[in-house]
Amino acid sequence: AQTVTQSQPEMSVQEAETVTLSCTYDTSESDYYLFWYKQPPSRQMILVIRQEAYKQQNATENRFSVNFQKAAKSFSLKISDSQLGDAAMYFCAYRSARSGTASKLTFGTGTRLQVTL
Amino acid sequence: DTEVTQTPKHLVMGMTNKKSLKCEQHMGHRAMYWYKQKAKKPPELMFVYSYEKLSINESVPSRFSPECPNSSLLNLHLHALQPEDSALYLCASSRRLGLDTYNEQFFGPGTRLTVL
């Protein structure tokens, strides 16, 4: 079974600064997908960024980028130029690429990010 | 339209009540999901529907009864719940199961359920 670990329950960053959220996972599979979801206090889970395991290039979405280290099974999220609206709970998630796995997401325990002025 | 909607936003019910949660999407997605999320925890998968048929039941107690009457709608019928069932119930949808690519799930805003 796959597991996802987020070792930082809480992080804080000043506005306009850069912060990195950590995520490690354990799997015996070679083909899979990784995601970062953001859940603000308004509760709606929003997809921030995604990465395919077979792609060596790290995914980037505007101020959000990942550092994907497949051998180390690490998938960290970097937020540049942090904004007050980035304050939220961030979940790292894993999905197998094997057929028959029903697109099941395995979530980490989350990191709560605070953004201060 | 890239939205998943859920009603009601909040629900308070007694242990003997029967109520239903509703989820709707108009993205043409053929996979729909119910999750339960307790405070400060990640979502836990409850049910998965694929093409209106139940594909996964994660050993959820029978007091939770899902229904998918059509490709856009997903219901969760609640009966004889316990106080520990109080949680945020999230609905999600994705294009279809077993897809080759990301097939990311789009989440609704959730229903905050309180069982007294």
Interface residues (C-beta under 8 A of the other chain):
Chain A: Y33 F35 Y37 S42 R43 Q44 M45 I46 L47 R50 E52 M89 F91 R95 A97 S99 G100 T101 A102 S103 K104 L105 F107 G108 T109 G110 R112
Chain B: A31 K40 K41 P42 P43 L45 V48 S50 S55 I56 L88 L90 A92 S94 L97 G98 L99 D100 T101 Y102 N103 E104 Q105 F106 F107 G108 P109 G110 R112
